Amino acid sequence: GQSGVAAAAPGEHIVVRRPGADVELGEFTFKRLVETTTGRELVPVSTNPVHRAIALADGDEVDGVARFLGVVDG
């Protein structure tokens, strides 16, 4: 993570970069960080069935690029 920037919290919508991730997912992805009884996951913020959750192993860091704060209504 970046110095002085708080780590992503469960429930936040974030744009992440995960080195070594499946090439079909692309370099960046928009997901929601969740904690379950079995661990942490990055889950899709989409209704597209091809988008899949990414399970995070213990010690995996989430390289957050941006946090989603809200929609600006123009």
All heavy atoms as a GROMACS GRO file, in nm:
protein
  539
    1GLY      N    1   0.081  -0.119   0.000
    1GLY     CA    2   0.000   0.000   0.000
    1GLY      C    3   0.085   0.125   0.000
    1GLY      O    4   0.205   0.120   0.020
    2GLN      N    5   0.021   0.237  -0.018
    2GLN     CA    6   0.093   0.364  -0.021
    2GLN      C    7   0.111   0.416   0.120
    2GLN      O    8   0.025   0.401   0.206
    2GLN     CB    9   0.017   0.465  -0.104
    2GLN     CG   10   0.010   0.429  -0.251
    2GLN     CD   11  -0.072   0.531  -0.328
    2GLN    OE1   12  -0.164   0.590  -0.275
    2GLN    NE2   13  -0.038   0.549  -0.454
    3SER      N   14   0.222   0.481   0.145
    3SER     CA   15   0.252   0.539   0.274
    3SER      C   16   0.149   0.647   0.309
    3SER      O   17   0.119   0.732   0.227
    3SER     CB   18   0.392   0.599   0.272
    3SER     OG   19   0.420   0.659   0.396
    4GLY      N   20   0.094   0.641   0.428
    4GLY     CA   21  -0.001   0.741   0.473
    4GLY      C   22  -0.143   0.719   0.427
    4GLY      O   23  -0.230   0.798   0.455
    5VAL      N   24  -0.169   0.609   0.353
    5VAL     CA   25  -0.304   0.579   0.304
    5VAL      C   26  -0.355   0.457   0.379
    5VAL      O   27  -0.288   0.354   0.383
    5VAL     CB   28  -0.304   0.553   0.152
    5VAL    CG1   29  -0.443   0.516   0.104
    5VAL    CG2   30  -0.252   0.675   0.078
    6ALA      N   31  -0.473   0.468   0.438
    6ALA     CA   32  -0.529   0.356   0.513
    6ALA      C   33  -0.560   0.239   0.421
    6ALA      O   34  -0.598   0.258   0.305
    6ALA     CB   35  -0.657   0.401   0.584
    7ALA      N   36  -0.543   0.119   0.473
    7ALA     CA   37  -0.576  -0.002   0.397
    7ALA      C   38  -0.725  -0.006   0.369
    7ALA      O   39  -0.805   0.051   0.443
    7ALA     CB   40  -0.532  -0.125   0.476
    8ALA      N   41  -0.762  -0.077   0.264
    8ALA     CA   42  -0.904  -0.092   0.231
    8ALA      C   43  -0.975  -0.166   0.343
    8ALA      O   44  -0.921  -0.259   0.402
    8ALA     CB   45  -0.919  -0.169   0.100
    9ALA      N   46  -1.096  -0.122   0.373
    9ALA     CA   47  -1.176  -0.183   0.479
    9ALA      C   48  -1.284  -0.270   0.417
    9ALA      O   49  -1.332  -0.243   0.307
    9ALA     CB   50  -1.240  -0.074   0.565
   10PRO      N   51  -1.325  -0.376   0.488
   10PRO     CA   52  -1.433  -0.460   0.437
   10PRO      C   53  -1.556  -0.377   0.403
   10PRO      O   54  -1.592  -0.286   0.477
   10PRO     CB   55  -1.461  -0.556   0.552
   10PRO     CG   56  -1.331  -0.564   0.625
   10PRO     CD   57  -1.273  -0.425   0.614
   11GLY      N   58  -1.618  -0.407   0.290
   11GLY     CA   59  -1.736  -0.335   0.243
   11GLY      C   60  -1.705  -0.223   0.146
   11GLY      O   61  -1.794  -0.175   0.077
   12GLU      N   62  -1.579  -0.182   0.138
   12GLU     CA   63  -1.543  -0.075   0.045
   12GLU      C   64  -1.537  -0.126  -0.098
   12GLU      O   65  -1.498  -0.239  -0.124
   12GLU     CB   66  -1.408  -0.013   0.082
   12GLU     CG   67  -1.413   0.077   0.200
   12GLU     CD   68  -1.285   0.155   0.219
   12GLU    OE1   69  -1.176   0.100   0.206
   12GLU    OE2   70  -1.297   0.276   0.246
   13HIS      N   71  -1.575  -0.039  -0.191
   13HIS     CA   72  -1.562  -0.066  -0.334
   13HIS      C   73  -1.430  -0.004  -0.378
   13HIS      O   74  -1.408   0.116  -0.355
   13HIS     CB   75  -1.677  -0.003  -0.413
   13HIS     CG   76  -1.809  -0.066  -0.382
   13HIS    ND1   77  -1.884  -0.032  -0.273
   13HIS    CD2   78  -1.877  -0.162  -0.447
   13HIS    CE1   79  -1.995  -0.104  -0.271
   13HIS    NE2   80  -1.993  -0.184  -0.377
   14ILE      N   81  -1.343  -0.086  -0.440
   14ILE     CA   82  -1.210  -0.038  -0.474
   14ILE      C   83  -1.168  -0.086  -0.613
   14ILE      O   84  -1.216  -0.187  -0.663
   14ILE     CB   85  -1.105  -0.085  -0.370
   14ILE    CG1   86  -1.112  -0.237  -0.351
   14ILE    CG2   87  -1.122  -0.013  -0.239
   14ILE    CD1   88  -1.009  -0.292  -0.253
   15VAL      N   89  -1.080  -0.008  -0.674
   15VAL     CA   90  -1.012  -0.051  -0.796
   15VAL      C   91  -0.880  -0.108  -0.748
   15VAL      O   92  -0.806  -0.043  -0.674
   15VAL     CB   93  -0.989   0.067  -0.893
   15VAL    CG1   94  -0.906   0.023  -1.013
   15VAL    CG2   95  -1.121   0.127  -0.936
   16VAL      N   96  -0.851  -0.232  -0.788
   16VAL     CA   97  -0.730  -0.299  -0.740
   16VAL      C   98  -0.644  -0.349  -0.855
   16VAL      O   99  -0.693  -0.377  -0.963
   16VAL     CB  100  -0.764  -0.418  -0.646
   16VAL    CG1  101  -0.830  -0.371  -0.520
   16VAL    CG2  102  -0.848  -0.521  -0.716
   17ARG      N  103  -0.517  -0.359  -0.826
   17ARG     CA  104  -0.421  -0.421  -0.917
   17ARG      C  105  -0.361  -0.538  -0.840
   17ARG      O  106  -0.312  -0.521  -0.730
   17ARG     CB  107  -0.312  -0.323  -0.957
   17ARG     CG  108  -0.207  -0.386  -1.045
   17ARG     CD  109  -0.101  -0.288  -1.090
   17ARG     NE  110  -0.063  -0.197  -0.985
   17ARG     CZ  111  -0.023  -0.073  -1.007
   17ARG    NH1  112  -0.017  -0.026  -1.130
   17ARG    NH2  113   0.011   0.006  -0.908
   18ARG      N  114  -0.368  -0.657  -0.898
   18ARG     CA  115  -0.312  -0.775  -0.832
   18ARG      C  116  -0.209  -0.840  -0.923
   18ARG      O  117  -0.244  -0.909  -1.016
   18ARG     CB  118  -0.421  -0.876  -0.799
   18ARG     CG  119  -0.514  -0.825  -0.691
   18ARG     CD  120  -0.598  -0.935  -0.632
   18ARG     NE  121  -0.515  -1.037  -0.571
   18ARG     CZ  122  -0.528  -1.168  -0.595
   18ARG    NH1  123  -0.617  -1.212  -0.678
   18ARG    NH2  124  -0.450  -1.255  -0.535
   19PRO      N  125  -0.082  -0.817  -0.898
   19PRO     CA  126   0.021  -0.882  -0.979
   19PRO      C  127   0.003  -1.033  -0.975
   19PRO      O  128  -0.027  -1.090  -0.871
   19PRO     CB  129   0.152  -0.840  -0.911
   19PRO     CG  130   0.118  -0.718  -0.834
   19PRO     CD  131  -0.027  -0.733  -0.793
   20GLY      N  132   0.018  -1.097  -1.090
   20GLY     CA  133   0.006  -1.242  -1.096
   20GLY      C  134  -0.137  -1.291  -1.107
   20GLY      O  135  -0.161  -1.411  -1.111
   21ALA      N  136  -0.235  -1.201  -1.113
   21ALA     CA  137  -0.376  -1.241  -1.127
   21ALA      C  138  -0.399  -1.298  -1.266
   21ALA      O  139  -0.322  -1.276  -1.358
   21ALA     CB  140  -0.468  -1.124  -1.102
   22ASP      N  141  -0.507  -1.371  -1.280
   22ASP     CA  142  -0.546  -1.429  -1.409
   22ASP      C  143  -0.545  -1.321  -1.516
   22ASP      O  144  -0.604  -1.215  -1.499
   22ASP     CB  145  -0.686  -1.490  -1.394
   22ASP     CG  146  -0.733  -1.564  -1.517
   22ASP    OD1  147  -0.688  -1.533  -1.629
   22ASP    OD2  148  -0.818  -1.653  -1.501
   23VAL      N  149  -0.477  -1.347  -1.627
   23VAL     CA  150  -0.466  -1.246  -1.733
   23VAL      C  151  -0.601  -1.207  -1.790
   23VAL      O  152  -0.618  -1.098  -1.844
   23VAL     CB  153  -0.371  -1.291  -1.846
   23VAL    CG1  154  -0.229  -1.305  -1.795
   23VAL    CG2  155  -0.417  -1.420  -1.909
   24GLU      N  156  -0.702  -1.295  -1.782
   24GLU     CA  157  -0.834  -1.264  -1.833
   24GLU      C  158  -0.904  -1.157  -1.749
   24GLU      O  159  -0.996  -1.092  -1.796
   24GLU     CB  160  -0.920  -1.390  -1.841
   24GLU     CG  161  -0.874  -1.486  -1.948
   24GLU     CD  162  -0.968  -1.603  -1.962
   24GLU    OE1  163  -1.089  -1.581  -1.961
   24GLU    OE2  164  -0.917  -1.715  -1.973
   25LEU      N  165  -0.861  -1.141  -1.624
   25LEU     CA  166  -0.922  -1.039  -1.538
   25LEU      C  167  -0.866  -0.901  -1.566
   25LEU      O  168  -0.922  -0.802  -1.522
   25LEU     CB  169  -0.898  -1.074  -1.390
   25LEU     CG  170  -0.965  -1.200  -1.340
   25LEU    CD1  171  -0.923  -1.228  -1.197
   25LEU    CD2  172  -1.115  -1.190  -1.350
   26GLY      N  173  -0.757  -0.894  -1.638
   26GLY     CA  174  -0.696  -0.765  -1.666
   26GLY      C  175  -0.605  -0.722  -1.554
   26GLY      O  176  -0.595  -0.785  -1.450
   27GLU      N  177  -0.534  -0.614  -1.575
   27GLU     CA  178  -0.441  -0.565  -1.475
   27GLU      C  179  -0.514  -0.496  -1.360
   27GLU      O  180  -0.471  -0.502  -1.247
   27GLU     CB  181  -0.342  -0.468  -1.540
   27GLU     CG  182  -0.232  -0.425  -1.446
   27GLU     CD  183  -0.128  -0.338  -1.515
   27GLU    OE1  184  -0.138  -0.316  -1.636
   27GLU    OE2  185  -0.038  -0.291  -1.444
   28PHE      N  186  -0.626  -0.432  -1.389
   28PHE     CA  187  -0.705  -0.363  -1.288
   28PHE      C  188  -0.845  -0.423  -1.284
   28PHE      O  189  -0.897  -0.467  -1.385
   28PHE     CB  190  -0.717  -0.213  -1.320
   28PHE     CG  191  -0.585  -0.144  -1.321
   28PHE    CD1  192  -0.514  -0.130  -1.438
   28PHE    CD2  193  -0.533  -0.092  -1.204
   28PHE    CE1  194  -0.392  -0.066  -1.440
   28PHE    CE2  195  -0.410  -0.027  -1.204
   28PHE     CZ  196  -0.340  -0.014  -1.322
   29THR      N  197  -0.907  -0.421  -1.167
   29THR     CA  198  -1.043  -0.470  -1.155
   29THR      C  199  -1.116  -0.390  -1.047
   29THR      O  200  -1.054  -0.338  -0.955
   29THR     CB  201  -1.045  -0.622  -1.124
   29THR    OG1  202  -1.178  -0.670  -1.127
   29THR    CG2  203  -0.980  -0.654  -0.990
   30PHE      N  204  -1.248  -0.376  -1.062
   30PHE     CA  205  -1.332  -0.303  -0.966
   30PHE      C  206  -1.407  -0.406  -0.884
   30PHE      O  207  -1.485  -0.484  -0.938
   30PHE     CB  208  -1.429  -0.212  -1.043
   30PHE     CG  209  -1.518  -0.129  -0.955
   30PHE    CD1  210  -1.467  -0.042  -0.861
   30PHE    CD2  211  -1.656  -0.138  -0.967
   30PHE    CE1  212  -1.550   0.035  -0.781
   30PHE    CE2  213  -1.741  -0.061  -0.889
   30PHE     CZ  214  -1.686   0.026  -0.795
   31LYS      N  215  -1.379  -0.410  -0.756
   31LYS     CA  216  -1.437  -0.511  -0.668
   31LYS      C  217  -1.476  -0.451  -0.534
   31LYS      O  218  -1.440  -0.339  -0.502
   31LYS     CB  219  -1.336  -0.624  -0.641
   31LYS     CG  220  -1.281  -0.694  -0.762
   31LYS     CD  221  -1.376  -0.794  -0.818
   31LYS     CE  222  -1.307  -0.873  -0.929
   31LYS     NZ  223  -1.396  -0.960  -0.999
   32ARG      N  224  -1.550  -0.530  -0.456
   32ARG     CA  225  -1.585  -0.494  -0.318
   32ARG      C  226  -1.510  -0.590  -0.227
   32ARG      O  227  -1.514  -0.712  -0.247
   32ARG     CB  228  -1.735  -0.504  -0.295
   32ARG     CG  229  -1.778  -0.462  -0.155
   32ARG     CD  230  -1.929  -0.449  -0.143
   32ARG     NE  231  -2.002  -0.560  -0.202
   32ARG     CZ  232  -2.043  -0.666  -0.134
   32ARG    NH1  233  -2.020  -0.676  -0.005
   32ARG    NH2  234  -2.108  -0.763  -0.195
   33LEU      N  235  -1.441  -0.538  -0.128
   33LEU     CA  236  -1.368  -0.620  -0.032
   33LEU      C  237  -1.466  -0.668   0.075
   33LEU      O  238  -1.536  -0.588   0.135
   33LEU     CB  239  -1.256  -0.539   0.033
   33LEU     CG  240  -1.172  -0.611   0.138
   33LEU    CD1  241  -1.097  -0.729   0.075
   33LEU    CD2  242  -1.074  -0.514   0.202
   34VAL      N  243  -1.472  -0.801   0.093
   34VAL     CA  244  -1.560  -0.858   0.196
   34VAL      C  245  -1.481  -0.955   0.282
   34VAL      O  246  -1.382  -1.013   0.239
   34VAL     CB  247  -1.683  -0.931   0.136
   34VAL    CG1  248  -1.770  -0.837   0.056
   34VAL    CG2  249  -1.641  -1.048   0.050
   35GLU      N  250  -1.525  -0.970   0.406
   35GLU     CA  251  -1.470  -1.070   0.496
   35GLU      C  252  -1.578  -1.171   0.525
   35GLU      O  253  -1.692  -1.134   0.555
   35GLU     CB  254  -1.421  -1.006   0.625
   35GLU     CG  255  -1.291  -0.930   0.608
   35GLU     CD  256  -1.231  -0.885   0.741
   35GLU    OE1  257  -1.280  -0.926   0.848
   35GLU    OE2  258  -1.136  -0.807   0.735
   36THR      N  259  -1.544  -1.298   0.511
   36THR     CA  260  -1.637  -1.407   0.540
   36THR      C  261  -1.577  -1.493   0.650
   36THR      O  262  -1.464  -1.468   0.695
   36THR     CB  263  -1.662  -1.493   0.415
   36THR    OG1  264  -1.540  -1.562   0.382
   36THR    CG2  265  -1.707  -1.409   0.297
   37THR      N  266  -1.648  -1.594   0.690
   37THR     CA  267  -1.595  -1.684   0.793
   37THR      C  268  -1.476  -1.764   0.740
   37THR      O  269  -1.396  -1.815   0.817
   37THR     CB  270  -1.704  -1.782   0.841
   37THR    OG1  271  -1.755  -1.853   0.727
   37THR    CG2  272  -1.816  -1.709   0.911
   38THR      N  273  -1.461  -1.771   0.607
   38THR     CA  274  -1.350  -1.846   0.549
   38THR      C  275  -1.235  -1.757   0.503
   38THR      O  276  -1.134  -1.808   0.455
   38THR     CB  277  -1.399  -1.930   0.428
   38THR    OG1  278  -1.457  -1.843   0.332
   38THR    CG2  279  -1.500  -2.035   0.473
   39GLY      N  280  -1.248  -1.627   0.516
   39GLY     CA  281  -1.140  -1.536   0.477
   39GLY      C  282  -1.190  -1.414   0.404
   39GLY      O  283  -1.307  -1.382   0.405
   40ARG      N  284  -1.095  -1.345   0.340
   40ARG     CA  285  -1.128  -1.223   0.266
   40ARG      C  286  -1.141  -1.254   0.118
   40ARG      O  287  -1.072  -1.339   0.065
   40ARG     CB  288  -1.019  -1.117   0.285
   40ARG     CG  289  -1.006  -1.069   0.427
   40ARG     CD  290  -0.901  -0.962   0.443
   40ARG     NE  291  -0.776  -0.996   0.374
   40ARG     CZ  292  -0.691  -0.907   0.325
   40ARG    NH1  293  -0.714  -0.779   0.340
   40ARG    NH2  294  -0.582  -0.945   0.264
   41GLU      N  295  -1.232  -1.181   0.051
   41GLU     CA  296  -1.252  -1.195  -0.093
   41GLU      C  297  -1.273  -1.059  -0.156
   41GLU      O  298  -1.323  -0.967  -0.093
   41GLU     CB  299  -1.378  -1.277  -0.124
   41GLU     CG  300  -1.371  -1.422  -0.089
   41GLU     CD  301  -1.497  -1.494  -0.136
   41GLU    OE1  302  -1.607  -1.434  -0.132
   41GLU    OE2  303  -1.485  -1.610  -0.177
   42LEU      N  304  -1.237  -1.049  -0.283
   42LEU     CA  305  -1.272  -0.936  -0.366
   42LEU      C  306  -1.386  -0.984  -0.453
   42LEU      O  307  -1.369  -1.074  -0.535
   42LEU     CB  308  -1.153  -0.892  -0.452
   42LEU     CG  309  -1.034  -0.837  -0.375
   42LEU    CD1  310  -0.914  -0.823  -0.467
   42LEU    CD2  311  -1.068  -0.704  -0.311
   43VAL      N  312  -1.505  -0.928  -0.432
   43VAL     CA  313  -1.623  -0.975  -0.505
   43VAL      C  314  -1.664  -0.874  -0.611
   43VAL      O  315  -1.646  -0.753  -0.594
   43VAL     CB  316  -1.743  -1.006  -0.410
   43VAL    CG1  317  -1.708  -1.118  -0.315
   43VAL    CG2  318  -1.786  -0.884  -0.334
   44PRO      N  319  -1.720  -0.923  -0.722
   44PRO     CA  320  -1.758  -0.834  -0.831
   44PRO      C  321  -1.865  -0.733  -0.790
   44PRO      O  322  -1.950  -0.761  -0.707
   44PRO     CB  323  -1.816  -0.930  -0.936
   44PRO     CG  324  -1.768  -1.064  -0.899
   44PRO     CD  325  -1.747  -1.063  -0.752
   45VAL      N  326  -1.857  -0.617  -0.851
   45VAL     CA  327  -1.960  -0.514  -0.836
   45VAL      C  328  -2.027  -0.509  -0.973
   45VAL      O  329  -2.016  -0.412  -1.046
   45VAL     CB  330  -1.898  -0.378  -0.798
   45VAL    CG1  331  -2.006  -0.274  -0.773
   45VAL    CG2  332  -1.810  -0.392  -0.675
   46SER      N  333  -2.091  -0.620  -1.007
   46SER     CA  334  -2.144  -0.638  -1.141
   46SER      C  335  -2.248  -0.749  -1.140
   46SER      O  336  -2.243  -0.837  -1.055
   46SER     CB  337  -2.029  -0.677  -1.235
   46SER     OG  338  -2.077  -0.721  -1.359
   47THR      N  339  -2.337  -0.746  -1.236
   47THR     CA  340  -2.432  -0.856  -1.252
   47THR      C  341  -2.389  -0.949  -1.364
   47THR      O  342  -2.457  -1.045  -1.394
   47THR     CB  343  -2.573  -0.802  -1.282
   47THR    OG1  344  -2.566  -0.720  -1.400
   47THR    CG2  345  -2.628  -0.722  -1.166
   48ASN      N  346  -2.273  -0.923  -1.425
   48ASN     CA  347  -2.221  -1.006  -1.533
   48ASN      C  348  -2.172  -1.138  -1.475
   48ASN      O  349  -2.081  -1.139  -1.391
   48ASN     CB  350  -2.108  -0.934  -1.605
   48ASN     CG  351  -2.060  -1.006  -1.728
   48ASN    OD1  352  -2.069  -1.127  -1.739
   48ASN    ND2  353  -2.009  -0.929  -1.823
   49PRO      N  354  -2.229  -1.252  -1.517
   49PRO     CA  355  -2.192  -1.381  -1.458
   49PRO      C  356  -2.049  -1.426  -1.487
   49PRO      O  357  -1.999  -1.515  -1.419
   49PRO     CB  358  -2.293  -1.478  -1.520
   49PRO     CG  359  -2.339  -1.413  -1.645
   49PRO     CD  360  -2.332  -1.264  -1.620
   50VAL      N  361  -1.980  -1.363  -1.581
   50VAL     CA  362  -1.841  -1.402  -1.606
   50VAL      C  363  -1.745  -1.340  -1.506
   50VAL      O  364  -1.632  -1.385  -1.493
   50VAL     CB  365  -1.794  -1.371  -1.751
   50VAL    CG1  366  -1.881  -1.441  -1.853
   50VAL    CG2  367  -1.789  -1.223  -1.777
   51HIS      N  368  -1.789  -1.238  -1.435
   51HIS     CA  369  -1.705  -1.177  -1.333
   51HIS      C  370  -1.708  -1.264  -1.208
   51HIS      O  371  -1.814  -1.300  -1.159
   51HIS     CB  372  -1.752  -1.035  -1.300
   51HIS     CG  373  -1.742  -0.943  -1.417
   51HIS    ND1  374  -1.808  -0.824  -1.423
   51HIS    CD2  375  -1.673  -0.952  -1.534
   51HIS    CE1  376  -1.781  -0.764  -1.537
   51HIS    NE2  377  -1.700  -0.840  -1.607
   52ARG      N  378  -1.592  -1.298  -1.157
   52ARG     CA  379  -1.579  -1.391  -1.044
   52ARG      C  380  -1.514  -1.325  -0.924
   52ARG      O  381  -1.439  -1.229  -0.937
   52ARG     CB  382  -1.493  -1.512  -1.085
   52ARG     CG  383  -1.543  -1.586  -1.206
   52ARG     CD  384  -1.652  -1.680  -1.166
   52ARG     NE  385  -1.696  -1.755  -1.286
   52ARG     CZ  386  -1.820  -1.780  -1.312
   52ARG    NH1  387  -1.915  -1.739  -1.233
   52ARG    NH2  388  -1.853  -1.848  -1.419
   53ALA      N  389  -1.542  -1.380  -0.807
   53ALA     CA  390  -1.477  -1.337  -0.684
   53ALA      C  391  -1.332  -1.383  -0.686
   53ALA      O  392  -1.298  -1.484  -0.748
   53ALA     CB  393  -1.549  -1.394  -0.563
   54ILE      N  394  -1.246  -1.309  -0.618
   54ILE     CA  395  -1.105  -1.344  -0.604
   54ILE      C  396  -1.080  -1.368  -0.455
   54ILE      O  397  -1.089  -1.275  -0.374
   54ILE     CB  398  -1.013  -1.231  -0.655
   54ILE    CG1  399  -1.039  -1.203  -0.803
   54ILE    CG2  400  -0.867  -1.267  -0.631
   54ILE    CD1  401  -0.970  -1.077  -0.854
   55ALA      N  402  -1.052  -1.492  -0.419
   55ALA     CA  403  -1.021  -1.524  -0.280
   55ALA      C  404  -0.881  -1.475  -0.248
   55ALA      O  405  -0.789  -1.487  -0.330
   55ALA     CB  406  -1.030  -1.675  -0.258
   56LEU      N  407  -0.865  -1.416  -0.130
   56LEU     CA  408  -0.736  -1.367  -0.087
   56LEU      C  409  -0.679  -1.463   0.017
   56LEU      O  410  -0.746  -1.496   0.115
   56LEU     CB  411  -0.748  -1.227  -0.028
   56LEU     CG  412  -0.802  -1.120  -0.122
   56LEU    CD1  413  -0.831  -0.991  -0.047
   56LEU    CD2  414  -0.703  -1.095  -0.235
   57ALA      N  415  -0.558  -1.507  -0.003
   57ALA     CA  416  -0.491  -1.594   0.094
   57ALA      C  417  -0.443  -1.509   0.212
   57ALA      O  418  -0.428  -1.387   0.200
   57ALA     CB  419  -0.373  -1.664   0.027
   58ASP      N  420  -0.422  -1.574   0.325
   58ASP     CA  421  -0.366  -1.503   0.441
   58ASP      C  422  -0.237  -1.436   0.400
   58ASP      O  423  -0.152  -1.497   0.335
   58ASP     CB  424  -0.339  -1.600   0.556
   58ASP     CG  425  -0.465  -1.644   0.627
   58ASP    OD1  426  -0.569  -1.577   0.610
   58ASP    OD2  427  -0.461  -1.746   0.698
   59GLY      N  428  -0.224  -1.310   0.432
   59GLY     CA  429  -0.104  -1.235   0.399
   59GLY      C  430  -0.110  -1.164   0.264
   59GLY      O  431  -0.023  -1.084   0.236
   60ASP      N  432  -0.209  -1.198   0.179
   60ASP     CA  433  -0.222  -1.126   0.052
   60ASP      C  434  -0.255  -0.980   0.079
   60ASP      O  435  -0.347  -0.951   0.155
   60ASP     CB  436  -0.336  -1.185  -0.035
   60ASP     CG  437  -0.294  -1.303  -0.117
   60ASP    OD1  438  -0.174  -1.338  -0.115
   60ASP    OD2  439  -0.381  -1.361  -0.183
   61GLU      N  440  -0.179  -0.892   0.018
   61GLU     CA  441  -0.209  -0.750   0.030
   61GLU      C  442  -0.294  -0.708  -0.088
   61GLU      O  443  -0.276  -0.755  -0.199
   61GLU     CB  444  -0.080  -0.668   0.032
   61GLU     CG  445  -0.003  -0.682   0.162
   61GLU     CD  446   0.107  -0.578   0.172
   61GLU    OE1  447   0.092  -0.468   0.115
   61GLU    OE2  448   0.207  -0.608   0.236
   62VAL      N  449  -0.387  -0.619  -0.062
   62VAL     CA  450  -0.471  -0.564  -0.167
   62VAL      C  451  -0.406  -0.434  -0.212
   62VAL      O  452  -0.391  -0.341  -0.134
   62VAL     CB  453  -0.615  -0.538  -0.116
   62VAL    CG1  454  -0.698  -0.474  -0.225
   62VAL    CG2  455  -0.677  -0.666  -0.067
   63ASP      N  456  -0.363  -0.429  -0.338
   63ASP     CA  457  -0.298  -0.310  -0.393
   63ASP      C  458  -0.407  -0.219  -0.447
   63ASP      O  459  -0.439  -0.221  -0.565
   63ASP     CB  460  -0.199  -0.350  -0.502
   63ASP     CG  461  -0.116  -0.233  -0.551
   63ASP    OD1  462  -0.125  -0.123  -0.492
   63ASP    OD2  463  -0.043  -0.250  -0.649
   64GLY      N  464  -0.469  -0.142  -0.356
   64GLY     CA  465  -0.577  -0.052  -0.395
   64GLY      C  466  -0.525   0.066  -0.474
   64GLY      O  467  -0.428   0.130  -0.435
   65VAL      N  468  -0.589   0.092  -0.586
   65VAL     CA  469  -0.552   0.206  -0.671
   65VAL      C  470  -0.645   0.323  -0.643
   65VAL      O  471  -0.604   0.438  -0.644
   65VAL     CB  472  -0.558   0.165  -0.820
   65VAL    CG1  473  -0.530   0.282  -0.911
   65VAL    CG2  474  -0.461   0.051  -0.847
   66ALA      N  475  -0.773   0.293  -0.614
   66ALA     CA  476  -0.872   0.397  -0.588
   66ALA      C  477  -0.987   0.341  -0.508
   66ALA      O  478  -1.017   0.223  -0.515
   66ALA     CB  479  -0.924   0.455  -0.720
   67ARG      N  480  -1.052   0.427  -0.429
   67ARG     CA  481  -1.173   0.391  -0.356
   67ARG      C  482  -1.292   0.457  -0.424
   67ARG      O  483  -1.284   0.573  -0.466
   67ARG     CB  484  -1.166   0.443  -0.212
   67ARG     CG  485  -1.080   0.361  -0.123
   67ARG     CD  486  -1.096   0.413   0.022
   67ARG     NE  487  -1.027   0.327   0.113
   67ARG     CZ  488  -0.901   0.344   0.152
   67ARG    NH1  489  -0.833   0.448   0.109
   67ARG    NH2  490  -0.846   0.260   0.235
   68PHE      N  491  -1.404   0.386  -0.432
   68PHE     CA  492  -1.525   0.442  -0.487
   68PHE      C  493  -1.598   0.513  -0.372
   68PHE      O  494  -1.628   0.452  -0.270
   68PHE     CB  495  -1.614   0.331  -0.544
   68PHE     CG  496  -1.746   0.382  -0.594
   68PHE    CD1  497  -1.753   0.448  -0.716
   68PHE    CD2  498  -1.861   0.363  -0.520
   68PHE    CE1  499  -1.875   0.495  -0.762
   68PHE    CE2  500  -1.983   0.410  -0.566
   68PHE     CZ  501  -1.990   0.476  -0.688
   69LEU      N  502  -1.624   0.641  -0.388
   69LEU     CA  503  -1.690   0.720  -0.284
   69LEU      C  504  -1.836   0.745  -0.313
   69LEU      O  505  -1.917   0.754  -0.222
   69LEU     CB  506  -1.616   0.853  -0.263
   69LEU     CG  507  -1.470   0.842  -0.222
   69LEU    CD1  508  -1.408   0.980  -0.215
   69LEU    CD2  509  -1.456   0.768  -0.090
   70GLY      N  510  -1.872   0.761  -0.438
   70GLY     CA  511  -2.011   0.788  -0.473
   70GLY      C  512  -2.023   0.837  -0.616
   70GLY      O  513  -1.925   0.867  -0.682
   71VAL      N  514  -2.146   0.844  -0.660
   71VAL     CA  515  -2.177   0.891  -0.795
   71VAL      C  516  -2.208   1.039  -0.788
   71VAL      O  517  -2.285   1.085  -0.704
   71VAL     CB  518  -2.298   0.814  -0.852
   71VAL    CG1  519  -2.337   0.868  -0.989
   71VAL    CG2  520  -2.268   0.666  -0.860
   72VAL      N  521  -2.149   1.115  -0.879
   72VAL     CA  522  -2.176   1.259  -0.887
   72VAL      C  523  -2.292   1.276  -0.985
   72VAL      O  524  -2.285   1.234  -1.100
   72VAL     CB  525  -2.052   1.335  -0.936
   72VAL    CG1  526  -2.085   1.482  -0.953
   72VAL    CG2  527  -1.937   1.316  -0.840
   73ASP      N  528  -2.400   1.335  -0.937
   73ASP     CA  529  -2.517   1.358  -1.021
   73ASP      C  530  -2.509   1.498  -1.077
   73ASP      O  531  -2.518   1.596  -1.003
   73ASP     CB  532  -2.644   1.338  -0.938
   73ASP     CG  533  -2.770   1.342  -1.022
   73ASP    OD1  534  -2.761   1.340  -1.146
   73ASP    OD2  535  -2.879   1.346  -0.962
   74GLY      N  536  -2.490   1.506  -1.208
   74GLY     CA  537  -2.467   1.634  -1.272
   74GLY      C  538  -2.590   1.703  -1.307
   74GLY      O  539  -2.612   1.812  -1.335
   0.00000   0.00000   0.00000
